[in-house]
Amino acid sequence: MSLFLLGVCIVTTLSAVCYIIEIIKYTKNIEKIKIRNITYKKDY
């Protein structure tokens, strides 16, 4: 039973880490898009 709980904890932690990484990638992409929009507006 303790091994099962340990496995559940590991899986939960890994999924949480993956989720956080995806959020970080997403926010970085938004920042890049904002920067592009700002430079795009400067051209006009």
C-alpha positions as CSV (number, residue, x, y, z in Angstrom):
1,M,0.0,0.0,0.0
2,S,2.8,2.4,0.9
3,L,4.5,1.7,-2.5
4,F,1.1,2.5,-4.2
5,L,0.9,5.8,-2.3
6,L,4.5,6.6,-3.2
7,G,3.7,5.9,-6.9
8,V,0.7,8.2,-6.7
9,C,2.8,10.9,-5.2
10,I,5.5,10.6,-7.8
11,V,2.9,10.7,-10.7
12,T,1.2,13.7,-9.2
13,T,4.4,15.6,-8.7
14,L,5.5,14.8,-12.3
15,S,2.2,15.9,-13.8
16,A,2.4,19.1,-11.7
17,V,5.9,19.8,-12.9
18,C,4.9,19.2,-16.5
19,Y,1.9,21.5,-16.0
20,I,4.1,24.3,-14.6
21,I,6.6,23.9,-17.5
22,E,3.7,24.2,-20.0
23,I,2.5,27.4,-18.2
24,I,6.0,28.9,-18.3
25,K,6.3,28.1,-22.1
26,Y,2.8,29.6,-22.6
27,T,3.6,32.9,-20.8
28,K,7.0,33.2,-22.6
29,N,5.1,32.8,-25.9
30,I,2.6,35.5,-24.9
31,E,5.5,37.9,-24.0
32,K,7.1,37.2,-27.5
33,I,3.8,38.0,-29.2
34,K,3.4,41.2,-27.1
35,I,6.9,42.3,-28.1
36,R,6.1,41.5,-31.8
37,N,2.9,43.5,-31.6
38,I,4.8,46.5,-30.1
39,T,7.5,46.4,-32.8
40,Y,4.8,46.0,-35.4
41,K,2.9,49.1,-34.2
42,K,6.2,51.1,-34.2
43,D,6.6,50.5,-37.9
44,Y,3.3,52.4,-38.6
